[in-house]
């Protein structure tokens, strides 16, 4: 009532009010003003009543909460699973379950250590292998709303990470600004999700890929339940970055996922380090794990119940020698009857060919070094001395090619050129383009972030813009940052809604055979054609050693 009186005193008309009356748990009544989008951002509103918001799912009722007009449901159990087995549907329950806290995340082989938080801010959460949980942000819980659904698959390869690992993964802004339903999920990783025990018993027939079957179970849950959260089960886009991007294309290669999603976005998700040892099974690695644990081949069933920390410790001792000799050690999807393998080498399945794909990388990727102070004043010889540290006698050629493609960039930034992700991405697009019905859009983020005199986009740096979360990641707030966010966010939203990132006045052609039309995302966006193919090929050929990272760690 005080809100209405204040409005009258200010001369506002009562028709500006939507009197939404609801009763909260302590029986106080509230009214809500209908406000503009900008005002909404300034007005905090929280709702969590005994019976609102409550949504009926197949298994039972869930109670979430409302924050600034966004309905939020966290920690929804989408499946249960025994160790090394396929996931199963959750059992129905009576009454209402609270869905207001994130669920457990999958245990990791290594404890994460905070580092490089300026570039990629993280958050951490309790771990448990009972980790099949998902989270939802939506603008409606009307079954007839039929809003596009975007399912985020987190990074960290297939061995690390979680749905809430990065601050920028929060889905509230994306849901509100894009009017979409956002879903993020946890699934089994590392030895829990990707270790082949099939030689040791039929009950382990899917163990090499159960982490991916968790994701499929989550997508099945979305198909069966998302309408109750305002979503359209017939318009689902899966998207992910790094390992999450790899999860997108590996799911495209799994028949069990057919029909569960309709578009895919692969952000820095194809990389040279990912390589399944296709002609081997898990015999060697599992026997080595058993030996480390003081067990024999006949004791394999004990691996189902041994504490995770002991299992992980044994794996970490056993795996390096086997991997060094070219053996299978798991930690990623393994070719089988369930997964047909890397599309670059095995081609795309017929169903996968028909899924529109938006795919790209960032220009600097794994160069997490702090930028060179004063780089904009470097003369050619000074710049060349830095580029030569990586590319040796070919540095001058690299710099010249770099300047042709990116004339607005500092020449010394040629030392950051990525081929680990960009090279396989070029090959992926070439393979896709062999089939006329395959629709593929390519991009590269080339933005200079405001660190020192400018730092080229690094691995994960596009994520805050994709989620409309640059307000949560200060380093994104450089010159033109807001405009760049609107460009990236708008393109991702259009792709999710229509299958194309284009807009009126923003032409973005699809790739065709022999022509990779790549959108350079920067303060001034532009399309280039096959522009960096020679640069990437030469960079790979010339690099003298593995790129060094100040922390010795990969960010995810």
ABEGO torsion letter per residue (X at the ends): XAAAAAAAAAGBBAAABBBBBBBBAAGBBBBBBBBBAAAAAABBBBBBBAAOBBBBBAAEBBBBBBBGGBBBBBGBBABBBBBGBBBBBBBBBBEBBBBABBBBBBBBABBBBBBGAAABBBBBBBBBABABBBBBBBABABAAAGBBBBBBBBBGEAABEBAAABAAABAAAAAAAAGBBBBBBBBBBEAAABBBAAAAEAAAAAAAAAAAAAAAAAAAAAAAAAAAAGBBAABBBBBBBEAAAAAAAAAAABAAABGABABBBBBGABBAABBBBAABBAAAAAAAAAAAAGBBAAAAAAAAABBAAAAAAAAAAAAAAAAAAGBBAEGBBBBBAABAEBAAAAEBBAAAAABBBBBBBBAAEABABBBBBGAAABBAAAAAAAAAAAAEAAAAAAAAAAAAABAABBAAAAAABBAAAAAAAAAAAAAAAABAABBBBBBBBABBBBBEAEBBBBBGAAAAAAAGAAAABAAABBBGAAAAAAAAAAAAAAAAAAGBABBBGBBBBBBBBGBBBBBBBBABBBBBBGAAAAAAAAAAAABABBBBBAAGBBBX
